[in-house]
Amino acid sequence: MNLIRSRQRVADHGEVFTPQWLVEAMLDLVKGESERIDSRFLEPACGSGNFLIPILKRKLAAVETKYGKAAEFEKQHYALLALMCIYGIELLADNIAECRDNMLEVLAEYLGLEPSHYFYSAARHVIAQNIIHGDALTMKTADGGPITFAEWGYLGRGKYQRRDFRLDVLAGMSGFAEEGSLWANLGKHEIFTPATTYPPATMRELAALGEAPF
């Protein structure tokens, strides 16, 4: 893979891609987390998925190890959970489109999905919420709104719970726990409040939300 697309993009945006061998070496430093289905990863400058794709592949390998011989229902739902736990922010529109497509392709290939399958549409919806076109430094989307991430949880029996959190609020929490802070005596439950909580949804219900193109 070329580490730069053009000198102009390097000059304008500092865009340089990490070589694959280095990506794998860095993920090996957190091997246990990168191979855990429900561990959460955020790449604040995700490009076309240089880090996120290997993370997804590692998580899907963990799904295969644990659920490969289980019922297809369990395998599919935990594969979607693996996808749900991966997040990215990217400034450039062509990169964000490529990253989303790449992630969907990896998941679809693993499960043997056709675009007409409802699971495919559910995955599209998740990716659209998790891979954000915006600026991690300003914590704003390309449209100028606050970046908001969906926290997904698998409740079992085919149902997922979604809660939305604003990135700027999450970032601000890092100072709350500092000794001497005005908020140091507060528990996380008192400040870690979601912006929105959604009712539990099945994969088919998520699919109904994910049929539009990225």
Backbone as CSV, one residue per row, in Angstrom:
resi,resn,N_x,N_y,N_z,CA_x,CA_y,CA_z,C_x,C_y,C_z
1,MET,0.841,-1.200,0.000,0.000,0.000,0.000,0.871,1.243,0.000
2,ASN,0.500,2.262,-0.807,1.183,3.540,-0.808,0.934,4.250,0.517
3,LEU,1.978,4.804,1.101,1.817,5.474,2.390,1.302,6.899,2.246
4,ILE,1.343,7.442,1.016,0.734,8.744,0.751,-0.057,8.661,-0.549
5,ARG,-1.114,9.442,-0.652,-1.904,9.483,-1.889,-1.439,10.614,-2.795
6,SER,-1.058,11.708,-2.167,-0.501,12.820,-2.936,0.246,13.734,-1.988
7,ARG,1.255,14.436,-2.507,2.007,15.382,-1.684,1.105,16.513,-1.193
8,GLN,0.115,16.866,-2.031,-0.785,17.954,-1.644,-1.613,17.573,-0.425
9,ARG,-2.065,16.316,-0.379,-2.851,15.870,0.776,-1.982,15.809,2.032
10,VAL,-0.724,15.472,1.871,0.192,15.487,3.014,0.349,16.914,3.519
11,ALA,0.525,17.854,2.582,0.710,19.256,2.958,-0.548,19.848,3.589
12,ASP,-1.704,19.514,3.023,-2.957,20.118,3.485,-3.485,19.476,4.766
13,HIS,-3.318,18.150,4.868,-3.976,17.431,5.953,-3.053,16.532,6.775
14,GLY,-1.763,16.498,6.420,-0.842,15.621,7.130,-1.183,14.150,6.941
15,GLU,-1.765,13.811,5.785,-2.243,12.443,5.553,-1.090,11.522,5.150
16,VAL,-0.742,10.628,6.058,0.258,9.588,5.791,-0.271,8.305,6.416
17,PHE,-0.287,7.218,5.651,-0.837,5.958,6.138,0.232,5.125,6.836
18,THR,-0.159,4.474,7.908,0.747,3.608,8.668,0.948,2.295,7.924
19,PRO,2.190,1.835,7.737,2.416,0.559,7.046,1.789,-0.603,7.813
20,GLN,1.364,-1.629,7.066,0.604,-2.718,7.676,1.384,-3.477,8.737
21,TRP,2.680,-3.652,8.514,3.476,-4.389,9.498,3.509,-3.652,10.830
22,LEU,3.537,-2.311,10.767,3.568,-1.520,11.991,2.202,-1.542,12.678
23,VAL,1.128,-1.518,11.885,-0.214,-1.635,12.453,-0.330,-2.918,13.269
24,GLU,0.090,-4.046,12.676,-0.018,-5.333,13.361,0.861,-5.368,14.612
25,ALA,2.041,-4.772,14.523,2.944,-4.745,15.684,2.330,-3.930,16.820
26,MET,1.696,-2.826,16.483,1.065,-1.987,17.504,-0.130,-2.697,18.133
27,LEU,-0.913,-3.400,17.319,-2.057,-4.135,17.857,-1.608,-5.299,18.728
28,ASP,-0.449,-5.849,18.411,0.077,-6.933,19.241,0.434,-6.457,20.640
29,LEU,0.689,-5.152,20.794,0.978,-4.600,22.112,-0.249,-4.639,23.015
30,VAL,-1.430,-4.659,22.385,-2.690,-4.787,23.144,-3.445,-6.007,22.607
31,LYS,-2.712,-7.083,22.449,-3.234,-8.279,21.796,-4.521,-8.791,22.439
32,GLY,-4.531,-8.836,23.763,-5.714,-9.341,24.448,-6.957,-8.523,24.142
33,GLU,-6.798,-7.196,24.098,-7.933,-6.321,23.810,-8.330,-6.372,22.341
34,SER,-7.348,-6.417,21.449,-7.654,-6.422,20.016,-8.309,-7.722,19.572
35,GLU,-8.224,-8.753,20.418,-8.832,-10.037,20.083,-10.024,-10.355,20.982
36,ARG,-10.524,-9.337,21.681,-11.709,-9.517,22.519,-12.912,-8.950,21.787
37,ILE,-13.980,-9.707,21.697,-15.123,-9.331,20.869,-15.706,-7.986,21.279
38,ASP,-15.849,-7.732,22.582,-16.551,-6.535,23.030,-15.643,-5.411,23.519
39,SER,-14.341,-5.495,23.253,-13.465,-4.365,23.586,-13.729,-3.229,22.608
40,ARG,-13.610,-1.993,23.078,-13.941,-0.835,22.246,-12.672,-0.117,21.783
41,PHE,-12.643,0.189,20.496,-11.518,0.897,19.891,-12.026,2.136,19.168
42,LEU,-11.302,3.243,19.331,-11.578,4.472,18.588,-10.305,4.922,17.894
43,GLU,-10.385,5.113,16.588,-9.283,5.673,15.809,-9.690,7.080,15.389
44,PRO,-9.056,8.127,15.952,-9.500,9.501,15.697,-9.127,10.051,14.327
45,ALA,-8.286,9.345,13.587,-7.965,9.734,12.210,-7.873,8.434,11.416
46,CYS,-9.042,7.833,11.144,-9.078,6.431,10.708,-8.747,6.216,9.242
47,GLY,-8.678,7.280,8.437,-8.345,7.105,7.026,-9.298,6.135,6.360
48,SER,-8.753,5.186,5.611,-9.589,4.200,4.924,-9.720,2.916,5.732
49,GLY,-9.278,2.947,6.994,-9.445,1.799,7.870,-8.185,1.016,8.144
50,ASN,-7.049,1.687,8.039,-5.754,1.020,8.216,-5.636,0.250,9.527
51,PHE,-6.158,0.826,10.595,-6.169,0.156,11.896,-7.484,-0.592,12.130
52,LEU,-8.583,-0.003,11.705,-9.886,-0.558,12.040,-10.146,-1.894,11.359
53,ILE,-9.688,-2.056,10.137,-9.898,-3.325,9.426,-9.161,-4.475,10.119
54,PRO,-7.867,-4.337,10.463,-7.205,-5.418,11.204,-7.849,-5.698,12.559
55,ILE,-8.345,-4.658,13.225,-9.034,-4.875,14.508,-10.293,-5.698,14.284
56,LEU,-11.062,-5.338,13.261,-12.282,-6.089,12.966,-11.956,-7.539,12.633
57,LYS,-10.908,-7.769,11.861,-10.530,-9.135,11.502,-10.124,-9.937,12.737
58,ARG,-9.427,-9.309,13.652,-9.036,-10.003,14.889,-10.264,-10.349,15.731
59,LYS,-11.195,-9.418,15.810,-12.404,-9.663,16.569,-13.238,-10.780,15.937
60,LEU,-13.324,-10.783,14.615,-14.088,-11.827,13.933,-13.420,-13.191,14.086
61,ALA,-12.106,-13.193,14.169,-11.403,-14.448,14.452,-11.777,-14.964,15.839
62,ALA,-11.963,-14.023,16.788,-12.392,-14.409,18.129,-13.820,-14.934,18.107
63,VAL,-14.670,-14.323,17.291,-16.040,-14.821,17.126,-16.022,-16.243,16.576
64,GLU,-15.172,-16.468,15.589,-15.086,-17.798,14.981,-14.612,-18.838,15.994
65,THR,-13.631,-18.462,16.795,-13.120,-19.389,17.809,-14.196,-19.758,18.822
66,LYS,-14.973,-18.761,19.241,-15.949,-18.988,20.315,-17.294,-19.474,19.805
67,TYR,-17.718,-18.990,18.619,-19.069,-19.281,18.147,-19.109,-19.946,16.768
68,GLY,-17.944,-20.270,16.230,-17.903,-20.852,14.888,-18.677,-22.156,14.767
69,LYS,-18.738,-22.914,15.861,-19.459,-24.190,15.839,-20.825,-24.089,16.504
70,ALA,-21.184,-22.892,16.909,-22.493,-22.669,17.522,-23.531,-22.445,16.423
71,ALA,-24.754,-22.172,16.831,-25.806,-21.876,15.864,-25.456,-20.604,15.090
72,GLU,-25.877,-20.544,13.832,-25.599,-19.381,12.983,-26.128,-18.098,13.620
73,PHE,-27.235,-18.199,14.329,-27.832,-17.054,15.016,-26.816,-16.408,15.960
74,GLU,-26.152,-17.199,16.795,-25.183,-16.664,17.749,-23.974,-16.079,17.026
75,LYS,-23.486,-16.787,16.042,-22.316,-16.317,15.294,-22.594,-14.959,14.653
76,GLN,-23.740,-14.811,14.021,-24.079,-13.551,13.359,-24.218,-12.409,14.358
77,HIS,-24.877,-12.674,15.476,-25.131,-11.596,16.424,-23.859,-11.145,17.142
78,TYR,-22.957,-12.079,17.412,-21.696,-11.665,18.033,-20.747,-11.032,17.020
79,ALA,-20.867,-11.410,15.757,-20.087,-10.737,14.710,-20.519,-9.282,14.596
80,LEU,-21.829,-9.039,14.686,-22.308,-7.661,14.654,-21.852,-6.899,15.887
81,LEU,-21.835,-7.556,17.042,-21.325,-6.902,18.261,-19.864,-6.507,18.086
82,ALA,-19.071,-7.372,17.463,-17.664,-7.038,17.209,-17.555,-5.751,16.394
83,LEU,-18.391,-5.635,15.365,-18.414,-4.426,14.544,-18.868,-3.221,15.358
84,MET,-19.850,-3.433,16.222,-20.420,-2.333,17.010,-19.404,-1.690,17.948
85,CYS,-18.348,-2.400,18.285,-17.370,-1.918,19.257,-16.180,-1.217,18.618
86,ILE,-16.271,-0.916,17.323,-15.177,-0.265,16.601,-15.658,1.098,16.113
87,TYR,-14.868,2.141,16.403,-15.261,3.514,16.086,-14.134,4.237,15.338
88,GLY,-14.530,5.172,14.499,-13.533,5.960,13.787,-14.052,7.344,13.456
89,ILE,-13.122,8.286,13.350,-13.414,9.652,12.898,-12.450,9.939,11.758
90,GLU,-12.943,10.553,10.709,-12.079,10.873,9.570,-12.511,12.185,8.944
91,LEU,-11.526,13.019,8.624,-11.779,14.362,8.105,-12.159,14.365,6.628
92,LEU,-11.553,13.484,5.840,-11.701,13.530,4.383,-12.812,12.598,3.904
93,ALA,-13.678,13.144,3.054,-14.885,12.430,2.633,-14.573,11.147,1.868
94,ASP,-13.559,11.164,1.002,-13.261,9.953,0.227,-12.730,8.845,1.133
95,ASN,-11.958,9.217,2.140,-11.461,8.223,3.088,-12.589,7.597,3.902
96,ILE,-13.522,8.426,4.371,-14.595,7.901,5.211,-15.459,6.937,4.420
97,ALA,-15.717,7.248,3.148,-16.517,6.357,2.306,-15.799,5.029,2.096
98,GLU,-14.497,5.104,1.851,-13.712,3.890,1.631,-13.629,3.053,2.902
99,CYS,-13.454,3.701,4.038,-13.376,2.985,5.313,-14.675,2.236,5.586
100,ARG,-15.795,2.903,5.412,-17.085,2.255,5.635,-17.281,1.061,4.715
101,ASP,-16.960,1.255,3.436,-17.098,0.158,2.467,-16.183,-1.008,2.822
102,ASN,-14.960,-0.700,3.223,-14.001,-1.756,3.565,-14.478,-2.583,4.755
103,MET,-15.004,-1.910,5.768,-15.463,-2.625,6.949,-16.666,-3.505,6.631
104,LEU,-17.574,-2.977,5.835,-18.743,-3.759,5.451,-18.342,-4.976,4.626
105,GLU,-17.367,-4.795,3.758,-16.890,-5.897,2.920,-16.280,-7.018,3.771
106,VAL,-15.485,-6.649,4.782,-14.858,-7.653,5.648,-15.915,-8.465,6.382
107,LEU,-16.900,-7.781,6.947,-17.952,-8.479,7.686,-18.781,-9.359,6.756
108,ALA,-19.149,-8.810,5.588,-19.965,-9.564,4.640,-19.230,-10.809,4.145
109,GLU,-17.943,-10.682,3.918,-17.162,-11.825,3.460,-17.086,-12.894,4.553
110,TYR,-16.908,-12.480,5.782,-16.814,-13.439,6.883,-18.100,-14.253,7.026
111,LEU,-19.249,-13.585,6.903,-20.530,-14.253,7.104,-21.167,-14.737,5.807
112,GLY,-20.533,-14.454,4.676,-21.091,-14.868,3.392,-22.393,-14.160,3.065
113,LEU,-22.439,-12.856,3.309,-23.668,-12.091,3.143,-23.776,-11.466,1.761
114,GLU,-24.972,-11.467,1.223,-25.297,-10.706,0.026,-25.892,-9.364,0.455
115,PRO,-25.773,-8.329,-0.392,-26.338,-7.019,-0.030,-27.831,-7.043,0.254
116,SER,-28.529,-8.039,-0.256,-29.966,-8.121,-0.036,-30.333,-8.677,1.343
117,HIS,-29.353,-9.224,2.056,-29.620,-9.834,3.359,-29.862,-8.743,4.404
118,TYR,-30.826,-8.963,5.267,-31.147,-7.942,6.270,-29.971,-7.682,7.213
119,PHE,-29.150,-8.686,7.451,-27.974,-8.486,8.298,-27.031,-7.469,7.673
120,TYR,-26.892,-7.513,6.361,-26.040,-6.574,5.628,-26.506,-5.134,5.881
121,SER,-27.830,-4.932,5.816,-28.389,-3.598,6.063,-28.195,-3.165,7.510
122,ALA,-28.303,-4.109,8.445,-28.070,-3.786,9.851,-26.632,-3.339,10.065
123,ALA,-25.705,-4.038,9.429,-24.289,-3.678,9.540,-24.031,-2.300,8.936
124,ARG,-24.683,-1.988,7.828,-24.546,-0.653,7.215,-24.970,0.432,8.202
125,HIS,-26.068,0.173,8.894,-26.562,1.163,9.845,-25.573,1.377,10.986
126,VAL,-25.027,0.286,11.497,-24.045,0.383,12.589,-22.820,1.158,12.139
127,ILE,-22.306,0.826,10.964,-21.108,1.501,10.451,-21.362,2.987,10.263
128,ALA,-22.545,3.341,9.777,-22.876,4.754,9.573,-22.869,5.530,10.884
129,GLN,-23.232,4.866,11.995,-23.221,5.528,13.306,-21.823,5.565,13.914
130,ASN,-21.023,4.555,13.642,-19.730,4.400,14.325,-18.559,5.046,13.605
131,ILE,-18.627,5.157,12.294,-17.530,5.733,11.506,-17.975,7.111,11.040
132,ILE,-17.446,8.129,11.701,-17.970,9.489,11.602,-17.114,10.367,10.693
133,HIS,-17.784,11.083,9.791,-17.109,12.093,8.971,-17.044,13.383,9.786
134,GLY,-15.848,13.691,10.273,-15.708,14.877,11.104,-14.267,15.128,11.492
135,ASP,-14.068,15.996,12.453,-12.734,16.416,12.900,-12.586,16.070,14.385
136,ALA,-11.668,15.163,14.694,-11.483,14.735,16.079,-10.929,15.857,16.953
137,LEU,-10.239,16.822,16.364,-9.665,17.918,17.152,-10.745,18.890,17.634
138,THR,-11.664,19.231,16.735,-12.751,20.136,17.122,-13.926,19.378,17.735
139,MET,-13.922,18.052,17.537,-15.008,17.176,17.996,-16.337,17.572,17.367
140,LYS,-16.255,18.011,16.081,-17.434,18.379,15.307,-17.534,17.489,14.069
141,THR,-18.763,17.216,13.641,-18.979,16.485,12.403,-18.723,17.409,11.220
142,ALA,-18.718,16.824,10.018,-18.522,17.624,8.807,-19.630,18.662,8.642
143,ASP,-20.791,18.409,9.233,-21.911,19.351,9.167,-21.867,20.404,10.265
144,GLY,-20.871,20.298,11.170,-20.725,21.296,12.218,-21.379,20.955,13.540
145,GLY,-22.036,19.814,13.617,-22.654,19.398,14.874,-21.667,18.658,15.755
146,PRO,-22.019,18.418,17.012,-21.114,17.680,17.907,-21.034,16.217,17.484
147,ILE,-19.834,15.647,17.536,-19.678,14.223,17.242,-20.321,13.414,18.366
148,THR,-21.208,12.516,17.981,-21.902,11.656,18.932,-21.690,10.207,18.528
149,PHE,-21.305,9.388,19.480,-21.088,7.968,19.217,-22.175,7.132,19.871
150,ALA,-22.514,6.048,19.206,-23.470,5.091,19.753,-22.718,4.023,20.538
151,GLU,-23.088,3.850,21.786,-22.571,2.735,22.575,-23.579,1.597,22.440
152,TRP,-23.106,0.483,21.871,-23.981,-0.664,21.633,-23.699,-1.759,22.659
153,GLY,-24.734,-2.406,23.102,-24.580,-3.562,23.974,-25.482,-4.683,23.495
154,TYR,-25.005,-5.903,23.590,-25.831,-7.042,23.203,-26.520,-7.584,24.446
155,LEU,-27.846,-7.588,24.432,-28.637,-8.009,25.574,-28.918,-9.509,25.561
156,GLY,-28.567,-10.160,24.459,-28.895,-11.568,24.292,-30.233,-11.734,23.586
157,ARG,-30.484,-12.943,23.112,-31.736,-13.265,22.433,-32.022,-12.343,21.254
158,GLY,-30.956,-11.910,20.589,-31.113,-11.149,19.357,-31.440,-9.685,19.523
159,LYS,-31.251,-9.114,20.723,-31.578,-7.704,20.931,-30.356,-6.904,21.364
160,TYR,-30.275,-5.682,20.826,-29.168,-4.769,21.120,-29.711,-3.506,21.778
161,GLN,-28.891,-2.941,22.654,-29.232,-1.676,23.311,-28.281,-0.598,22.812
162,ARG,-28.832,0.544,22.438,-28.007,1.672,21.981,-28.192,2.866,22.905
163,ARG,-27.057,3.450,23.315,-27.047,4.706,24.051,-26.051,5.631,23.356
164,ASP,-26.422,6.875,23.147,-25.556,7.838,22.463,-24.852,8.754,23.463
165,PHE,-23.560,8.989,23.200,-22.753,9.876,24.038,-22.021,10.879,23.164
166,ARG,-21.976,12.121,23.590,-21.230,13.145,22.864,-19.744,13.021,23.178
167,LEU,-18.923,13.121,22.137,-17.483,12.979,22.302,-16.915,14.070,23.197
168,ASP,-17.388,15.298,23.054,-16.830,16.383,23.870,-17.123,16.169,25.357
169,VAL,-18.271,15.580,25.665,-18.604,15.288,27.060,-17.700,14.171,27.589
170,LEU,-17.500,13.131,26.787,-16.627,12.034,27.197,-15.207,12.527,27.434
171,ALA,-14.727,13.402,26.525,-13.376,13.938,26.668,-13.265,14.792,27.928
172,GLY,-14.298,15.545,28.226,-14.281,16.395,29.410,-14.280,15.607,30.700
173,MET,-14.776,14.368,30.639,-14.821,13.547,31.840,-13.440,13.215,32.372
174,SER,-12.435,13.244,31.505,-11.092,12.871,31.942,-10.591,13.772,33.064
175,GLY,-11.077,15.013,33.089,-10.655,15.934,34.135,-11.442,15.799,35.431
176,PHE,-12.618,15.149,35.345,-13.464,15.049,36.522,-12.842,14.188,37.619
177,ALA,-12.102,13.184,37.204,-11.568,12.234,38.184,-10.251,12.697,38.808
178,GLU,-9.698,13.810,38.316,-8.426,14.291,38.844,-8.578,14.715,40.303
179,GLU,-7.574,14.409,41.075,-7.599,14.767,42.496,-7.698,16.282,42.645
180,GLY,-8.599,16.710,43.496,-8.779,18.140,43.706,-9.813,18.759,42.792
181,SER,-10.300,17.981,41.828,-11.327,18.484,40.930,-12.626,18.693,41.693
182,LEU,-13.412,19.662,41.257,-14.716,19.926,41.855,-15.608,18.695,41.793
183,TRP,-15.374,17.844,40.741,-16.235,16.688,40.507,-15.617,15.381,41.004
184,ALA,-14.478,15.455,41.674,-13.745,14.238,42.043,-14.549,13.313,42.952
185,ASN,-15.478,13.887,43.727,-16.252,13.074,44.661,-17.473,12.432,44.012
186,LEU,-17.721,12.737,42.744,-18.881,12.177,42.073,-18.556,10.807,41.492
187,GLY,-19.514,9.926,41.507,-19.359,8.634,40.845,-19.585,8.798,39.353
188,LYS,-19.060,7.866,38.584,-19.212,7.967,37.135,-20.685,7.960,36.725
189,HIS,-21.512,7.258,37.489,-22.926,7.188,37.136,-23.585,8.559,37.199
190,GLU,-22.970,9.508,37.928,-23.562,10.827,38.082,-23.189,11.777,36.954
191,ILE,-22.129,11.478,36.225,-21.717,12.373,35.151,-21.699,11.672,33.792
192,PHE,-21.701,10.344,33.808,-21.633,9.580,32.568,-23.060,9.307,32.090
193,THR,-23.717,10.355,31.628,-25.128,10.275,31.252,-25.274,10.322,29.738
194,PRO,-25.970,9.359,29.146,-26.122,9.364,27.689,-26.987,10.516,27.216
195,ALA,-26.683,11.010,26.011,-27.510,12.056,25.415,-28.862,11.484,25.000
196,THR,-28.840,10.231,24.533,-30.070,9.560,24.097,-29.960,8.077,24.419
197,THR,-31.036,7.486,24.871,-31.119,6.042,25.074,-32.265,5.514,24.228
198,TYR,-31.980,4.476,23.456,-32.965,3.919,22.542,-33.543,2.623,23.116
199,PRO,-34.753,2.280,22.727,-35.302,0.990,23.167,-34.534,-0.153,22.514
200,PRO,-34.485,-1.321,23.147,-33.803,-2.470,22.536,-34.338,-2.757,21.138
201,ALA,-33.427,-3.167,20.260,-33.795,-3.402,18.857,-33.202,-4.716,18.373
202,THR,-33.929,-5.385,17.515,-33.436,-6.607,16.883,-32.613,-6.244,15.653
203,MET,-31.942,-7.246,15.097,-31.151,-7.020,13.901,-32.034,-6.565,12.732
204,ARG,-33.223,-7.131,12.633,-34.137,-6.726,11.560,-34.578,-5.278,11.732
205,GLU,-34.775,-4.854,12.958,-35.159,-3.459,13.204,-34.007,-2.514,12.875
206,LEU,-32.787,-2.905,13.173,-31.634,-2.096,12.768,-31.499,-2.068,11.256
207,ALA,-31.790,-3.193,10.621,-31.692,-3.282,9.163,-32.626,-2.294,8.483
208,ALA,-33.803,-2.107,9.062,-34.767,-1.171,8.491,-34.254,0.257,8.488
209,LEU,-33.278,0.537,9.367,-32.699,1.882,9.457,-31.463,2.040,8.585
210,GLY,-30.963,0.932,8.038,-29.675,0.959,7.350,-29.719,0.718,5.872
211,GLU,-30.874,0.879,5.247,-30.999,0.562,3.830,-30.521,1.694,2.924
212,ALA,-30.480,2.914,3.454,-30.017,4.041,2.633,-28.511,3.938,2.422
213,PRO,-27.997,4.455,1.263,-26.539,4.426,1.032,-25.802,5.290,2.040
214,PHE,-24.513,4.999,2.221,-23.699,5.788,3.143,-23.671,7.233,2.688
